[in-house]
């Protein structure tokens, strides 16, 4: 049985790849994309247990992506990740529907702790 599925959305390919490696090492099944529009399509056509989205992206900012995801998938937990900690206050993220928040740079333990809080333990394959 596969682990819980997580969608990673970040406009930086290296950040996507790194987060995928971290999630895989923690026992999660992850898919990464650098496109907010592709992320919306994936959410519509696939099943995910959580979405991790970068707040600053050129095509569609994280606020808009967060709102769009929550409009169609209110129960899908969304974790906001950003290198711009002051760009969006935690209260604002919560008001938009974010379920968790991590500021870059972060440690693997920070990711693990947040995922355990939002999803519980991953199922190992």
N, C-alpha and C positions, 0 to 999 in steps of 0.2 A: 504494500500500500504506500502510495506517495505521501510526502509530507505536505503540510499546509502550503497553499500557493500564494505567493506574494508578487505583486506587480511593482516594479521599480521604474520611476520616471525621473530622469535627470538629463538636461541638455548636454552634459559632458559625458562622452562615451567612456572615458576612464573611470569616472565616478560610478557609472552604471556597472561596469565590469567588476570594480572593486566591491560594490555592494552585493552583487550576485555571488561573488566568491565568499564573502562573509556569511550571507544567508545560507548558501550551500553547506558551509562548514558547521553551521548551527542546526542543520537538519531540515531546512525549509526548501521548497521547490520554488524557484523564482524565474520570472521573465522580466527582462529589462528593455526599455525603449527610450530613445532620446527625443521622441515626438509626443507632445501632449495630445495631438489629434489621433495618433495611433493608439495612445493609452485609452482614450475614450472608446475607440473601436474595440480594443481588447476587452475592456470592462463590459461592453454591451454583448460581446459574442463568446465570452469565456467566463469561467467561475474562478474568483479569487477570494482568499480569506482576508486579505489586507492589501492596501495600496500605499506605497511610500513615494511621495512626490516632492520634488525640489520646488521651492517657491518662486525662483527666478528663472524663467525660460523665455526665449525670444518669441516663439510661435504663439504661445498662450501662457499667461503667467499662472503661477500655482494657485492663486486665489480663484481665478476663473475655472481652472481645472477642478479644484476642490468643490466648488459650487456645482459644476456640471456632474461630477461623480455622485455627489450627495443628492442631487435632484432625482436621478434615476435609480440610485442604489443607496438609499438611506442607511441600510444596515451594514454596508461595507465599511469597516474601519479604515480610516485614512491617517497616516502618519506624515506630517510635514517635516521636510529636511531642508535646511538652508545654511549657507555660509554667511548669511546676512541676518544675524540674530536680532538686530534692532529693526529690521525691515517690517516685521509683522509681530505685534505683541501677542503673547500666548492667549490673552483674553480675546483678541480679534480672531485668532485661529479657531478657538473654541466656538465663538459665535458663528463662524462660517461652517462649523461641523467637523473640524479636525479632532481626532481622537487622541493624538499624541504629537510630540514635537521633539526634534533633535537638532541642535546647532552644530555645524561643522566647525572645527574638527571634533570628532567624537571617537570614543574607544569602542571596540567590539563589545565590551561588557555593557556599555550604554545601550547599544542596539539590542543585545540579548535581553536585558532587563525590560526594555520597552515592549519588545515582542511578547515576552512572558506575561506582561501586564495586560496586553491587548488580546492575545490569542491563547495563552496557556502553553503547555509543552508541545513541541512539534512531534508529529508522528514520524518515526523512522521508517525508511523503505526496507 
